């Protein structure tokens, strides 16, 4: 047992050392660039022309602060997942980077694999790979849950913000000024998103692109309605204040209908959860009452296949039942 603990500590220390070494190597080039800018030294790389099809002088305000030399960034770009991961982080309102999230997930996966493989008894060390996969998904699950919670708060405040913009425009303020006033009158996350949209437009980005960026950061159907209405009014003319009032009324009616549907589908969701949890509860009770009987699924190879098949069917059944009771408005 002592040898196993020592081996686990050595592997964990080696993993931390490699993590720090790769992090230092990936951040060295970016740190050198920052040092050159602070000291006023010219950057030779900026004067060179980039690859064909790339902009030579991208504005500094539009660039990402994430080190582009990081190994995880290169991996995400190769897999075409960098923008998707960073978009998920932005929706959650976290000041993280895509490379930092992936590095944390890899570290947790390595930690979970070593813990299960070296510290648990032999029948359970076969689940080391499953533990690594579960540990790897934990940071992404956390970010996604934070994003969903933030979107729900934004959705609750959104109709009030539309009415506020309409009242501000009737009082004589411009549309862009109304966006900036929301930052002082409303709470997060709605205030921060509108403030970012105002800053982008104030720094020279066209209003069309600033609103489209808002729709990308907040993937809600209501925001798509708002952006489409503003862009359409900008091209064709009309009373934008009245249009926003009607849009706010429509969104509130959708909320009422969605609440009724959730009340009617609550019984189906509860049934799906109960039917999914019953087999797991029975398995735990059988393991406590008759371990020799349930150990067949852990020690025997055919038991592994049967257990995996049963778990897969349970997941498929839960997803099917959840899809049946999920009604979009």
N, C-alpha and C positions, 0 to 999 in steps of 0.2 A: 504493500500500500504506500509506503514511504517513497519507493522508487517511482511509482506512478505519479505521485504528487510532485516530486522533483522534476520529472520529465514534463509534466504539464506546465510547471513554472518556467522551465527553460524554453519550451516552445512559445509560451506567451510572451516572455521577454524578447525572444528573437523576432516575433511578429511586431511588437512595439518598436523595436529598433529599425526594422525594415520600413515600417510605416513612417517613422520620423525621417529616415534617410531619404525616402522617395519624396516626402513633403518638402524637405529642404532643397532637394535637387530641382523640384518643379517650381519652387518659388524663387530660386536664385536669379533667373533671368528677369523676372518681373521686378524684383527688388532693385536690380541694376538699372532698369529703365526709370524707376521712381527716383533713384539717386541721381541719375543724369538730369532729370527734369528739375529737381530741387537745386542742383548746383549750376543749372543753366548751361550744361554742356550740350552741344548739338548731337542729335541722334542720327547716326549714319544710315540706319535702316530705313528711316522715314523718307530720306531723299531718294532712295532707290524705288524703281517702279515695281509694283507688285505683279502677281501673276495675271495672266490674261483674263479679263472679265471681273477683276477685283478693283474696288475704288482705291485710288492712290492716297487720298487725304480724307479719310472719314473723320467727321467731327468728334472731338474727345468726349462731348456730352452724350453721344449716341453709342459709345463703346461700352462694353461690359468690363467691370472691375476684376473679373475672374482671370487668373493667370492662364494664358493660352498654351503655356508649355507643360502644363500638368499632364501626367500620363492618363489620369482618369478623364480629363477633358478630351484628349485625343481619342480615347476609346469611345466616349459618348458621341463624338462627331463622326467617327467611322461607322458606328451603328445608327447614326441619324436619330439619336435620342436626346441630344443636348438641349435643344429648344423645348422639347416636351417636358423634360425633368425640370428645367428652369421655370417653365410656365406653371407647373404644379406648385413650385416653391413660391412663386409670385402670388398665385391665388391664395396660398395659405398665409400670406403676409409675413413670412419669415425672412430674416436677413441672412440667408444661407446661400451657398453656391451649389451648382449641380455636382461639381467635383467633390466638394466637401461631403455632400449627402452620400455619394457613391462610395467614397472612402470610408465613411462611418459604417455604411451597410456591409462593406467587405470585412471591416474589422470585427463587427459583431458576428458575422458568419463564421469567421475563423475562431473567434472566442467560443461560440456555441458548439462548433465541431470539436474543438479540443476538450471542452468541458465534458461533453457526452462520451467521447471516445476514450478519454483517459481516466475519468473519475467515476463513471457509472459501472456497475457490475456487467459481466460479459453478456447476459441476455439483452441488455438495453443498449450496448455500444453499437448495435447494428443500426440504430436510429440516429447516428451522428450526422448523416447527410441531411435527413429531414430536419434536425435541429439547426443545421447551418442555413438551410433554406428559410426556415421560420425566422431565425435571427436576422437574416439578410433583408427580409421583407418588413421588419419592425419599423425602421425609419420611414419607409415609404408609406406604411399604413398610418403612422403618426401625421405625416405631412398631409396625406389625403383627408384624414379626419379633421385636421385644422382648416384645410381649404373648404370642406363642406360646411363646417360651422361658420366660417367667415362669410361664405356665400349666403347662408341663411340669414345672418344678421344684415347683410347688404340688401337682401331681397325685402326684408321687413321695413327698412328705411327708405327704399327707393321711391314708392309713390309719394311720400311726403316731400322728397327732394324735387320731384317734378312739379308739384304744386308751388314749392318755394321759388323755383326758377320762373314759373309763369307769373307769380305775384311780383317778382323782382323786375321782370320785363315790362309789366304793366306800370310799374313805378318809374320807368324810364331808364333802367340799367341795360347795358348791353348783355348779350348772351354769355360772352366770355367772362365778364365781371360777375355775373350770377354764379358761374361755376366757382369762381374764387371765393365768393361769399359763403358758399356751402361749407367750406373748410372751417369757418368760424362758428357756424350755426348748428352743425351736426356733429355726431360722434363718429368714431371709427367703426367699421372700415370704410363707410361711405365717404367721409371727409377726406381721407387719404387718397382714395381713387380719383375723386374730383379734383383735388389739389394737384395730383400728378398730371391729370389731363390739362389743367390750366397752365401748369409750368411748361409742359411740352409745347402748347400753343403759344405761350408767351415767349419762349426761346426760339421761335421761328418755324416750328413745325406747322404745316397747314392744319386747319381745324378738322378737315376730313380725316386725315391720318391720325390725329390725336384721338378723335372719337372712335375710329376703328381699333386703335390700340386699347382703348377702354373696353370695347366689346371683346377683344381677345383676352384681356386680363380677367374679365368678369363674364364667363360664358353662360349668361342667363338669357332666356328668350325675351324677357322684359327689357333688358339693355339693348338687345338687337332691335326691338321695336323703337326704342328711344333714338338710337343712332340713325336708323332708317328714316324716322320722321324728321329729324333735324336736317339731314342731308337732302331729303326731298324738298323740304321747305326752303332750303338755301337755293335750290335750283329753280323751283317753280314759283316761290313766293307764297304769301298767305299769312294768317295770324298764328304765329308759333305758340303764343301763350294759351290760346284757346285749344290748340291741338294737344299741348302738354296736359292741360286739365282733363280732356277727354281720355287721354292715354292713362293718366293716373286712375281715373274711374274704372277703366277697363281692367287694369292690373288688379285693383281691389276686388272686382267681381270675380276674376280668376282665382284669387286667394280664397274667396268664400266657397267657390265650387270645389277647389282642391281640398279644403277642409272637410266638406261633406263626403268627398270620395275617400279621404283617409279614414273618416269615421266608419264608413260602410265596409272598407277593406281591412279594418283592424282585426276582425275575427279571422280572416284568412291568413294574415301575417302571424297571428298567435298560433294558429294551427300548424303552419309550416315550421315555426320554431319548436313547438312541442314535439312534432313528429321527428325532427332532426335530433333533439336532445335525448329522447327516450332510448334509442339504441346505445348511446354513449353512457347513459346512466346505468343501463342493464349490464353493460360490459364492466363498469367499475364495480358494481355489486357482485357480479360473478367472480371477478378477480379477488375480491375480499373474502367471499364465502368459499370458493373452490378454486384456488390458484392453479392446481395441477390441471384442471380442465381447460382453463383459459390460456395456460402457458403454451398450448399447442400453436396458437397464433403468433407466438413470439419466437419459439425455438425451431419449429419445423419450417422447411422451405415452402411446402404447400400451404401451410398456415399463413405465411407472409403473402402469398398470392391471393388467398381467400380474403384476408383482412384488407388488402389494398383494393380488391374488387368491391368489397362491401362499402369501404369509405368512398370510393368513386361513385357508386350508385347513390349513396346518401347525399353527396355534394350535388350530383345532377338533379336529384329529386328536389332538394332545397331550392336550387336555382330555378327549376321549372315552376314550383309553387310561388316563388317570389315574383317571377315574371307574370304569372297569371293575375296576381293582386296588384301589380304596379300599373297604374293607369295614368297616362300623361294628359294634362289639360292644355 
